[in-house]
Amino acid sequence: MKEKFHYFLCIFISLICILWVLPKDKEAFNYEYVQGQPWRYDPLIAKFAFPVKKSELKLQQEREKALEQLTPYFNAAPAIGKQMVRNFRSDYAEGRFPDVPYTYYTHAVELLQQVYEQGVMEPDVYKRIQNAKATNVSIIDGKTATTHAVTDVFSTRTAYEYLMANEAETYSREILTRLDLNKYLEANILYDSTKTHEARENILASVSTTDGYVEQGELIIDRAERVDSVKKAKLDSFRDEIRENSSQSSSKARRLMAGQGGMVIILFALLLAYLNLFRRDLFSSFQSICLLFCVITFFCVISCLMLRFNLLTVYLIPFAMAAIFVRIFMDTRTAFMVHTVLVLISSIPLVTCYQFVLIEMVGGLVAIYSLRDLTERQQLFRTAAYVTLAMCAMGVCYELSQGVSLNGLNKRLYTHIAFNGVALLSAYPLLYLIERIFGFTSTVTLIELSNTNSRILRRMSKEAQGTFIHSMQVANLAAEVADKIGAKVQLVRTGALYHDIGKLSRPAFFTENQTDVNPHDMISEKSSASIIIGHVTEGLKMAERERLPKIIRDFILTHHGTGMTRYFYIQSCNKLGEENVNKEDFTYPGRNPFTREQAILMMADAVEAASRSLKEYSEESISALVNRIIDSQQAEGYFKECPITFKDISDAKQVFIDSLKTIYHTRIAYPELNRGEQSAQENNTSDAPVTTRRKHIFSSNNWVWKGPKTQSSPQQPNATAPTDLQTTEDKNADSNEGGNDERP
């Protein structure tokens, strides 16, 4: 129940996100145009009258020119100047300047009065006025405002320089410095920001924001007509007017949202219906649903935001990347459906959606066809090139079909498509991110895992060489079958390499890793079965420590299914009686295969192991062995949970037979050179190969009987030879369903 809640919550969040970002001002204007390029759409007629607004650049230039006439306002404060003069006279009378002659004193008083009469302002205000290039200032004294040139008033700094200037060199600057006149300079005209701001706003308001008027029904621009500055101003004004009217109508916005929501819901429903009818495994998987709808939502949100904020064009977005992701992690048909839904939703707010759908659908289909399975980095480069060329070709064909000449092609469109192709290359690093977030495993990861130089496989080749060779042979057999029946070749190959890693915990207890010593002779059958069965659980623990993907861990769990270690079970029954033996102690813990690839591995594992104990490698014996093992697995019901067909099983049998015949083919005898009696004697002691096949004493995964456990064994004092057991080949056939690690 909880999983279903998350399932529908994911779809609901995806729907809400898309509806939230879809532009709500789409009445009739989402055209793309560039000044200097021809108009690529049908003739545009004004549906209503509207003023033509000036461009921001033109309006800014006119406002800046008008502000040059601005006259800043100041309030006169004559009392400040009079007070400063009085302070200077008082200080001189008190004898603070004993070394300054009286003539200097009278000269300074006269200059101070003159400066304050013209006006003194703060230095920073004076600097701002100069930067604003104002030529006049208005000084308000009471109710009267008089205009003065900026050059006629002082700042405290320029006033001091004026006081210290002595053009006739009548007065010494050194003596004037002793008067410390800077101390008696203070601003007596104060900046009036309120009145100045009002004057500024009045000037700006006097600048007209419009540059003409378009009447209802008037032709704004005709098809193929070049978009000049005048036409662009009309188009911009028409667009802004439409969006302003749309935002003011709440009922219209609700109708628009209802229509958009209905279209998105219908497309989502069609996608879910496809999954329910044709891909039930994906439909019932929260992981798959989450990936599909997250991919759709991400690309739709990006495209809608670009339209809403007029950011370049939607052709920059690599929609084909969504098809690539779904194709790599799922299948071709699902990739096509997801890409179709994605493109249709993204086209909802577009006016020229037909061109967009054509170009993007072609790009997605080419991406799906050209990248069936990502195994090399160069494949992505080729796909990006193919997608770019295909989209450009479709764009050119569409424009030519609409009557556009070659010289009038929208070059900006093809530039954006080229950038789109470059953006597709980012799919490679994003694959790793998707694998980590959603738990999928790509072919690239499988190829990396199948590298025999990886830590765990390299350890197996050293510590359990027989198991390593067995795993390699099983991987080759399973890959051949997978290729024949259309299963995932790389997946089953990688799973086969790791399916027996649990044997690394006790490699000596498995036949393929033994030499002369058999440790099972010294323990009970129940203990032996526990060790053999334990390689599955140990393998799962080891896989988790190595952080192997779940899809690989499933191969470890299912390669024996719920079979038994039949040899040890029969031995125990012969000694203790069947009623005294618990079957569960001899049964593997894993579930049966639930995918075709897992079923292939189970068959390949049993067939490869049993084939090593054949006495004769003839076509008849190999065919009989393969058919007996796989028929037994079918009879035991190991393949009931996986979608493998009878035809698949039949094809798998034939592949196994052909492959084993090739592996165990008869070798020719090398002729000997007749050099007389001495040569014959030398040849008799040589290492020349013989015509007989090499006889296998130990099988890779099957114990070949070498005799009963001895009476001296402390754990098996009453052990007797299993005379009631079947022959070696029969034992292999009986134990293939999961006991092919046991000793027959």
Buried (B, 14 or more C-beta within 10 A) or exposed (E): EEEEEEBEEBBEEBBEBBBEBBBBBBEEBBBBBEEEBBBBBEEBEBBEEBBBBBBEEBBEEBBEEBBEEBBBBBBBBEEBBEBBBEBBBEBBEEEEBEEBEEEBBEBBBEBBEEBBEBBBBBBEBBEEBEEEEBBBBBBBBEEEBEEBEBEEBBBBBBBBEBBBEEEEEEBEEEBBEBBEBEEBBBBBBBBBEEBBEEBBEEBBEEBEBEBEEBEEEEEBBEBBBEBEEEBBBBBBBBBEBBBEBBEEEEEBBEEBBEEBBEBBEEBBEBBBEBBEEEBEEBBBBBEBBBBBBBBBBBBBBBBBEBBBEEEEBBBBBBBBBBBBBBBBBBBEBBBBBBBBBBBBBBBBBBBBBEBBBBBBBBBBBBBBBBBEBBBEEEBBBEBBEBBBBBBBEBBBEBBEEEEBEEEBBBEBBBEBBBBBBEBBBEBBEEBEEBBEEBEBBBBBBBBEBBEEEBEBBEBBBEBBEBBBBBBBBBBBBBBBBBBBBEBBBBBBBBBBBBBBBBBBBBBBBBBBBBEEEBEBBBBBBBBBBBBBBBBBBBBBBBBEEBEBBEBBBBBBBBBBBBBBBBBBBBBBBBBBEEEEBEEEBBBBEBEBBBBBBBBBBBBBBBBBBBBBBBEEBEEEBBBBBBBBBBBBBBEBEBBEBBEBEEEBBEBBBEBBBBBBBEBBEEEEEEEEEEEEEEEEEEEEEEEEEEEEBEEBEBBBBBBBBEEBBEEEBEEBEEBEEBEEBEEBBEBBBBBBBBBBBBBB
